[in-house]
Amino acid sequence: MASRAGSQEALLHWLALRLVPGLGTANAFRLLQKLRTPEAIFHSSVSELEGFGVRGAVAQSIVSGVSFEDAAAEADKVKAAGAEIVTLHDVRYPESLKEIYDPPILLYARGRVDLLRSFQIAIVGSRRPSTYGTAVAEKLAGELAAAGLVIVSGMARGIDTAAHRGALKAGGDTVAVLGCGVDVVYPTDNRKMAAEIAARGLLVSEFPMGSPAFPQNFPIRNRIISGMSAGVMVVEGAQYSGSLITARLALDQGREVFAVPGNIVSKLSWGPNLLIKQGATLVQEWKDVVEALPTPVRRMICEGQREGREEQPLSSLSDEGRDETLGGAAASLFDVAGKANGSLSPLQRRLLDFLRLDVSTHIDELIEKMEQASPSEIIAALCELELAGHIRQLPGKSFVRVW
């Protein structure tokens, strides 16, 4: 196998194979298994290709080389966007993704391509989460990223966005698997986040440059999210949600499935609660995820904690006292918050005590409850708390406490 995509000519063969009309990912992968290289596929005859199960019209398209013109244009678009092509034969291609039934024959990547070979955990969930779900996803993503794991999600609205945001805030790594081209931002309100992930993390897609975010693309890309990851965590999802599709794909691919329990009367809790009933690992804190990871990864996390903190070494994840020791960078976040609380004004402290993590509170209610303070004082205190990262303002002038 080549260490990189290879020469420009080789790259054009890969792109041409990807762009053959009607061939599809699964057929392209099967042809590569039999003939090894795209060059060998394009040098085959129509009858040979038909013998491998390719339909006559598609075989004719391959032999005619009709897709090479599109491949040349595609290569120019990739270069112009500052992206790279990572083929199935590239050493940077994720080994775990090769194990699934129909791995993409190539990936478009913008950002830190080295993250493709890192140890990844996927976090997925509802596009319209509750305040609780958003807070939990961001908290767990931040803690897992701080521990050294790479957070994978789909950059959709809701839980996906919260997971990426949590990882970035913690100074960790994150990968966004897109249902459109890597040069397309969807949803458009995530434009700033997409730029930040491209700079600090990685944007990945199997769809050609400029591909719109068609609805049918998202179930297709979900197999990559689960296929790249060691496990998939679901944070809120309705009965027929995309997050449950991803969880089922993870099970089919032999991945770990994690679920955050939710309110039993909420439709958003139906998905994760059902997964827990079916045997998914219940997640109350980030260490529940770590407990289920392979021993080498747990050892890596422990070693990372030792390097970052001057404490006694950890011999294993089940040692006594480990709950406090393995808290790592995530625990230190709460230490910092605790120290910061000591410098709050009495009004800020009262506001922080009144605000909840799981339910938003409108500013009118805060003004009504804080009788001894004027509205302008309350607004100023809320602004300071938000700037300090203790609370977050939601649409409609409502506020929640940050976990």
C-alpha positions in Angstrom: 0.0 0.0 0.0 1.2 3.5 -0.8 1.9 5.8 2.1 0.0 8.7 0.5 -2.5 8.9 -2.3 0.4 8.7 -4.7 1.1 10.6 -7.9 -1.4 13.0 -9.5 -2.2 10.4 -12.1 -3.0 7.8 -9.4 -5.2 10.4 -7.6 -7.1 11.0 -10.8 -7.8 7.3 -11.1 -9.2 7.2 -7.6 -11.4 10.3 -8.2 -12.5 8.9 -11.6 -13.6 5.7 -9.9 -15.5 7.6 -7.3 -17.3 9.6 -9.9 -18.3 6.8 -12.3 -22.1 7.3 -12.8 -24.1 4.5 -11.2 -21.2 2.5 -9.8 -21.8 3.2 -6.1 -19.6 2.8 -3.0 -20.2 -0.9 -2.4 -19.5 -1.9 -6.0 -16.4 0.2 -6.2 -15.1 -1.4 -3.0 -15.8 -4.9 -4.3 -13.9 -4.1 -7.5 -11.0 -2.9 -5.5 -11.0 -6.1 -3.4 -10.8 -8.1 -6.6 -8.5 -6.0 -8.9 -6.5 -4.1 -6.1 -6.1 -0.7 -7.8 -8.3 1.8 -9.7 -5.8 1.6 -12.6 -6.5 -2.2 -12.9 -10.2 -1.5 -12.9 -10.0 1.0 -15.7 -7.8 -1.3 -17.8 -10.4 -4.1 -17.5 -12.7 -5.0 -20.3 -16.5 -4.7 -20.2 -16.9 -8.5 -20.1 -14.5 -8.7 -17.2 -16.3 -6.1 -15.2 -19.6 -7.7 -15.9 -18.1 -10.9 -14.6 -17.5 -9.1 -11.3 -21.2 -8.2 -11.1 -21.1 -4.7 -12.7 -24.1 -3.7 -14.8 -23.4 -3.4 -18.5 -24.0 0.4 -18.8 -21.8 1.1 -15.8 -19.1 -1.2 -17.1 -19.1 0.7 -20.4 -18.8 4.0 -18.5 -15.7 2.6 -16.7 -14.0 1.4 -19.8 -14.8 4.6 -21.8 -13.1 6.7 -19.1 -15.9 9.2 -19.2 -15.4 10.2 -15.5 -11.7 11.3 -15.9 -12.7 14.8 -17.1 -14.8 15.2 -14.0 -12.0 13.8 -11.9 -9.6 16.5 -13.2 -12.1 19.3 -12.3 -12.6 17.7 -8.9 -8.9 17.6 -8.2 -8.7 21.4 -8.9 -11.6 22.0 -6.5 -9.9 20.0 -3.8 -6.7 22.0 -4.2 -8.6 25.3 -4.2 -10.4 24.5 -1.0 -7.2 23.5 0.8 -8.5 20.0 1.2 -6.9 16.6 0.7 -7.9 13.2 -0.7 -7.3 10.2 1.6 -7.8 7.0 -0.3 -8.5 3.5 0.9 -4.9 2.6 0.3 -3.5 5.6 2.1 -1.8 4.9 5.5 -3.8 7.8 7.0 -7.1 6.1 6.2 -8.8 4.9 9.4 -8.2 1.2 10.0 -11.5 0.8 11.8 -13.4 2.3 8.8 -12.0 -0.4 6.6 -13.8 -3.0 8.7 -17.3 -2.0 7.8 -19.4 -3.5 5.0 -19.1 -0.6 2.5 -16.3 1.7 3.5 -15.9 4.8 1.3 -13.1 4.3 -1.3 -11.8 7.8 -0.5 -12.4 10.6 2.0 -12.2 14.4 1.4 -10.5 16.0 4.4 -9.9 19.6 5.5 -7.8 20.2 8.5 -5.7 17.9 10.6 -5.7 14.6 8.6 -3.6 12.9 11.4 -6.8 12.8 13.5 -8.2 10.1 11.2 -5.9 7.6 12.9 -6.6 8.7 16.4 -8.9 7.0 19.0 -12.4 8.4 18.5 -15.7 8.5 20.4 -18.8 9.6 18.5 -21.5 11.7 20.2 -24.9 12.0 18.4 -28.4 13.0 19.3 -31.4 15.1 18.5 -31.3 18.2 16.3 -33.9 19.8 18.7 -32.5 18.8 22.1 -33.7 20.0 25.5 -31.5 22.3 27.6 -30.5 19.3 29.6 -29.4 17.4 26.5 -27.3 20.3 25.2 -25.6 20.8 28.5 -24.9 17.0 29.0 -23.5 16.6 25.4 -21.2 19.6 25.8 -20.1 18.6 29.3 -19.3 14.9 28.4 -17.6 15.9 25.1 -15.4 18.4 26.9 -14.4 15.9 29.6 -13.6 13.1 27.1 -11.7 15.5 24.9 -9.7 16.8 27.9 -8.9 13.1 28.7 -7.3 12.8 25.2 -10.1 11.2 23.1 -11.2 12.7 19.8 -14.9 13.6 19.6 -16.6 12.7 16.4 -20.0 14.0 15.3 -21.9 15.3 12.3 -22.0 19.1 12.9 -25.8 19.1 12.7 -27.8 21.4 14.8 -28.4 20.4 18.4 -26.4 17.6 20.1 -23.8 17.4 17.3 -23.0 21.1 17.6 -22.9 20.9 21.4 -20.5 17.9 21.2 -18.1 19.8 18.9 -18.4 22.9 21.0 -17.6 21.0 24.2 -14.4 19.5 22.7 -13.2 22.8 21.3 -13.8 24.6 24.5 -11.8 22.0 26.4 -8.9 22.5 24.0 -9.4 19.0 22.6 -9.7 17.5 19.2 -12.9 16.9 17.2 -13.8 15.5 13.7 -17.0 16.5 11.9 -18.3 14.0 9.3 -20.4 15.9 6.9 -23.4 15.0 4.7 -22.2 17.5 2.1 -19.0 18.5 0.5 -16.2 19.7 2.8 -16.4 23.1 1.1 -20.1 23.4 2.0 -21.3 24.6 5.4 -24.5 23.0 6.6 -26.3 24.2 8.6 -25.2 27.7 7.6 -25.4 29.0 11.2 -22.4 26.7 12.0 -20.2 28.6 9.6 -18.0 29.9 12.4 -17.7 26.4 14.0 -16.9 24.8 10.6 -14.0 27.3 10.2 -12.7 26.5 13.8 -12.9 22.8 13.2 -11.1 23.1 9.9 -8.3 25.1 11.7 -8.1 23.0 14.9 -9.7 19.7 14.0 -10.9 17.9 10.9 -13.8 18.1 8.4 -14.4 14.9 6.6 -16.8 13.8 3.8 -17.2 11.1 1.2 -19.3 13.4 -1.0 -17.7 15.3 -3.9 -16.8 18.9 -3.6 -19.8 21.3 -3.7 -22.3 18.5 -2.9 -25.4 20.0 -1.2 -26.7 18.5 2.0 -29.5 16.3 0.5 -31.6 14.5 3.2 -30.6 11.1 1.8 -26.9 11.9 2.5 -27.2 11.9 6.3 -28.1 8.2 6.8 -25.2 7.4 4.4 -22.7 9.5 6.3 -23.8 8.0 9.7 -22.1 4.8 8.9 -18.8 6.7 8.7 -19.4 8.4 12.1 -19.9 5.0 13.7 -17.3 3.2 11.5 -14.5 5.6 12.5 -15.3 5.5 16.2 -14.6 2.9 18.9 -18.1 3.7 20.3 -21.2 5.8 19.8 -22.9 7.8 22.6 -26.5 8.8 22.1 -27.7 11.9 24.0 -31.4 12.3 23.3 -33.2 11.0 20.3 -36.8 10.2 19.3 -38.1 6.8 18.3 -37.2 7.1 14.6 -34.3 9.5 14.8 -31.0 9.5 12.9 -29.1 9.0 16.2 -30.8 5.6 16.6 -29.8 4.7 13.0 -26.2 5.5 13.9 -26.5 3.4 17.1 -27.8 0.5 15.1 -25.0 0.8 12.6 -22.5 0.9 15.5 -24.0 -2.4 16.8 -23.8 -4.0 13.4 -20.1 -2.8 13.1 -19.2 -4.3 16.5 -18.8 -0.9 18.2 -19.6 0.0 21.8 -22.9 1.8 22.3 -23.4 4.3 25.1 -26.6 6.2 26.1 -27.4 9.0 28.5 -30.6 8.3 30.3 -33.4 10.9 30.2 -36.8 11.9 31.5 -39.1 9.0 30.9 -42.0 11.3 29.9 -40.0 13.1 27.3 -40.1 11.9 23.6 -36.4 12.8 23.3 -35.5 10.2 25.9 -37.2 7.4 24.0 -34.1 6.5 22.0 -31.4 6.4 24.7 -33.6 4.8 27.3 -34.5 2.1 24.8 -30.8 1.5 24.0 -30.1 1.1 27.7 -32.9 -1.5 28.0 -31.3 -3.3 25.1 -27.9 -3.4 26.8 -26.2 -0.1 25.9 -23.8 1.3 28.6 -25.6 3.8 30.7 -23.5 7.0 31.0 -23.7 9.3 34.0 -20.2 10.6 33.8 -17.3 10.5 31.3 -15.6 7.7 33.3 -18.4 5.4 32.4 -17.2 5.6 28.8 -13.6 5.1 29.7 -14.4 2.0 31.7 -15.7 0.3 28.5 -12.7 1.2 26.3 -9.8 -1.2 25.4 -7.0 -1.6 27.9 -4.4 0.2 25.8 -6.6 3.3 25.5 -7.4 3.3 29.2 -3.7 3.1 29.9 -3.1 6.0 27.5 -5.6 8.1 29.4 -4.1 7.2 32.8 -0.7 8.1 31.5 -2.0 11.4 30.2 -3.5 12.2 33.6 -0.2 11.4 35.3 1.8 13.7 33.0 -0.7 16.5 33.5 -1.1 16.3 37.3 1.4 15.7 40.1 -0.4 12.8 41.8 0.4 9.2 42.6 0.4 6.9 39.6 -2.7 4.9 38.6 -2.1 1.2 38.3 -5.6 0.4 36.8 -9.0 1.8 36.3 -10.4 -0.2 39.1 -8.0 0.9 41.9 -9.4 2.3 45.1 -9.5 6.1 45.0 -9.4 6.2 41.3 -12.7 8.1 41.0 -10.9 11.2 42.3 -7.6 10.6 40.6 -8.9 9.9 37.1 -11.1 13.0 37.1 -8.2 14.6 35.3 -8.6 17.7 33.3 -12.4 17.4 33.6 -12.2 17.7 37.4 -9.9 20.6 37.2 -12.5 22.5 35.2 -14.8 22.4 38.2 -11.9 23.4 40.5 -11.4 26.5 38.4 -15.1 27.2 38.4 -15.2 26.8 42.2 -12.4 29.3 42.7 -14.1 31.7 40.3 -17.3 31.6 42.3 -15.5 33.0 45.3 -15.0 36.3 43.4 -18.7 36.7 42.5 -20.8 39.5 43.8 -23.8 38.7 46.1 -26.2 39.3 43.3 -24.3 37.2 40.8 -24.2 34.4 43.4 -27.9 34.6 44.0 -28.6 34.5 40.2 -26.2 31.5 39.8 -28.0 29.7 42.6 -31.4 30.3 41.1 -30.6 29.3 37.6 -30.9 25.6 36.6 -28.9 23.3 34.4 -31.8 21.5 32.8 -34.5 24.2 32.5 -34.1 27.7 31.1 -35.3 30.8 33.1 -36.7 33.9 31.4 -35.2 37.2 32.3 -38.6 38.5 33.5 -38.8 35.7 36.1 -35.3 36.6 37.3 -36.2 40.3 37.6 -39.3 39.2 39.6 -37.4 37.0 42.0 -34.4 39.3 42.6 -36.6 42.0 44.2 -33.8 43.9 45.9 -32.0 44.5 42.6 -33.0 46.8 39.7 -33.5 45.4 36.2 -30.3 47.1 35.0 -28.3 45.6 37.8 -29.6 42.1 37.0 -28.9 42.5 33.3 -25.3 43.7 34.1 -24.8 40.8 36.5 -26.1 38.3 33.9 -23.7 39.7 31.2 -20.8 39.3 33.6 -21.8 35.7 34.4 -22.1 34.9 30.7 -18.7 36.4 30.0 -17.2 34.4 32.8 -18.7 31.2 31.3 -21.0 30.4 34.2 -24.3 30.8 32.3 -25.5 30.8 28.7 -28.2 32.9 27.1 -30.7 31.1 24.9 -33.0 32.6 22.3 -35.8 34.7 23.8 -33.8 36.2 26.7 -33.7 32.9 28.7 -30.8 31.7 30.7 -29.3 28.4 31.9 -26.5 27.6 34.2 -23.5 26.0 32.5 -22.5 22.6 33.9 
